[in-house]
Amino acid sequence: MSDSKLALVTGVGPGTGQAMVRRLIAGGYQVAMIARDGDRLAGLAAELPGSHPFAVDVTDHAALDRALDRIAADLGQPQVLVHNAVGGTFGNFLEIDPKALEANFQTNVMALLHLGRRLAPAMVEAGHGAIIATGNTSALRGKSHFAGFAPTKAAQRILAESMARELGPKGVHVAYLVIDAVIDLPWTRKLRPDAPDEYFIRPADIAEEVWHLIHQPRSAWSFNVEVRPYGEQW
């Protein structure tokens, strides 16, 4: 990476997204943060020097393009993209609204495609860069209650693999991180108040693995990566 390091993180919420922003800033990056909640982004930007808020819905491609134009003009071209924004709807295939599946596809797949098409050319020209997509076990299997979600995450993983095969030989590392766990957040703790600590994965530890992927040596790049707490049954 160059001395002027810029990362773009989508889906910057109070859990994994925020943890990744903190880790990247601690490692010397400026971070452009994308999420729909502008107030939350503004609060985080006030707390973290080096973070820059851009309130936008990644499924609105025109608005996303405008945000990417502002990022390029104000901060430069990102050398790192972490696509952490996620859309999910749960229920079996008879229950879900087909429009919900389409909406989730826009967030999980089409936004990754759009971001990659905008940001990868500059990475290729520079000769380095990293694109990380965060996923989960729905990318690997289609369980009954996940019909509105799993198809989009599986498609996201395959898109990321296609990007990796195209961009890897050009110096840009693409990786897919499967998070096989319940993320440790206040609302997940309330849902499972009796669960032991080892049931949960900590956002900061996910962020540490993202950092590792971004900075892997070129002779040993990973694509499919899975993380889970030691107590997880799999």
Residue pairs with C-beta under 8 A, 6 or more apart in sequence:
1 79
1 80
1 128
1 215
2 79
2 126
4 30
4 76
5 27
5 28
5 29
5 30
5 79
5 80
6 29
6 30
6 31
6 32
6 75
6 76
6 77
6 78
6 79
6 80
7 24
7 29
7 30
7 31
7 32
7 78
7 79
7 80
7 81
7 82
7 214
8 31
8 32
8 34
8 71
8 78
8 80
8 81
8 82
8 115
8 119
9 17
9 20
9 21
9 24
9 31
9 32
9 33
9 34
9 82
9 84
10 17
10 34
10 35
10 58
10 82
10 83
10 84
10 85
10 111
10 115
11 17
11 34
11 35
11 58
11 83
11 84
11 85
11 86
11 134
12 18
12 20
12 21
12 33
12 34
12 35
12 40
12 41
12 44
12 84
13 35
13 37
13 40
14 40
14 185
15 183
15 184
15 185
15 203
16 84
16 134
16 179
16 183
16 203
16 206
16 207
17 33
17 35
17 84
18 44
18 203
19 203
19 204
19 206
19 207
20 82
20 84
20 206
20 207
20 210
21 31
21 33
21 44
21 48
21 51
22 48
22 204
22 207
23 204
23 207
23 208
23 210
23 211
24 31
24 80
24 211
25 31
25 48
25 49
25 50
25 51
27 211
29 50
29 80
30 50
30 51
30 52
30 75
31 48
31 50
31 51
31 52
32 52
32 54
32 71
32 75
32 78
33 41
33 44
33 45
33 51
33 52
33 53
33 54
34 54
34 55
34 56
34 58
34 64
34 67
34 85
35 41
35 55
35 56
35 85
36 55
36 56
36 57
37 55
38 53
38 55
41 53
41 54
41 55
42 53
44 51
44 53
45 51
45 52
45 53
52 71
52 74
52 75
54 67
54 70
54 71
56 63
56 64
56 66
56 67
57 63
57 64
58 64
58 85
58 107
58 111
58 114
58 115
59 87
59 103
59 106
59 107
59 110
59 111
61 110
61 114
64 111
64 114
64 115
65 118
68 115
68 118
68 119
71 78
77 119
77 122
77 123
77 126
78 119
78 122
78 129
79 123
79 126
79 128
79 129
79 130
80 129
80 130
80 131
80 132
80 214
81 115
81 116
81 119
81 129
81 130
81 131
81 132
82 132
82 133
82 134
82 210
83 111
83 112
83 115
83 131
83 132
83 133
83 134
84 134
85 107
85 108
85 111
86 107
86 108
86 134
87 103
87 104
87 105
87 106
87 107
87 108
87 152
88 104
88 148
88 149
89 96
89 97
89 100
89 101
89 103
89 104
89 148
89 149
90 96
90 145
90 146
90 148
90 149
91 145
91 147
91 148
92 144
92 145
92 147
93 147
95 147
96 147
96 148
97 148
100 148
101 147
101 148
101 151
101 152
104 148
104 149
104 152
105 151
105 152
105 155
107 152
108 152
108 153
108 155
108 156
109 152
109 155
109 156
109 159
112 133
112 156
112 159
112 160
113 159
116 131
116 163
119 129
119 131
120 129
120 131
120 163
120 167
120 172
122 129
123 129
123 131
123 167
123 171
123 172
124 167
124 170
124 171
124 172
126 171
127 170
127 171
128 171
128 172
129 167
129 171
129 172
129 173
130 172
130 173
130 174
130 175
130 213
130 214
131 160
131 163
131 167
131 172
131 173
131 174
131 175
132 174
132 175
132 176
132 177
132 210
132 213
132 214
133 156
133 157
133 160
133 174
133 175
133 176
133 177
134 177
134 179
134 206
134 210
135 153
135 156
135 157
135 176
135 177
135 178
135 179
136 153
136 178
136 179
136 180
137 178
137 180
138 146
138 149
138 150
138 153
138 154
139 150
139 153
139 154
139 156
139 157
139 176
139 178
140 154
140 157
140 178
141 150
142 150
142 151
142 154
143 150
156 176
157 176
157 178
157 224
160 174
160 175
160 176
160 223
161 174
161 176
161 223
163 174
164 173
164 174
164 175
164 176
164 223
167 173
167 174
168 174
168 221
171 218
173 213
173 214
173 216
173 218
173 221
174 223
175 213
175 221
175 222
175 223
175 224
175 225
176 223
176 224
176 225
177 206
177 209
177 210
177 213
177 225
177 226
177 227
178 224
178 225
178 226
178 227
179 201
179 206
179 227
179 228
180 226
180 227
180 228
180 232
180 234
181 199
181 200
181 201
181 227
181 228
181 229
181 232
182 188
182 192
182 195
182 199
182 200
182 201
183 200
183 201
183 203
183 206
184 200
184 201
184 202
184 203
185 203
188 200
189 195
189 200
192 199
196 231
198 229
198 230
198 231
199 229
199 231
199 232
200 229
201 227
201 228
201 229
205 227
206 227
209 225
209 227
213 222
213 225
216 222
228 234
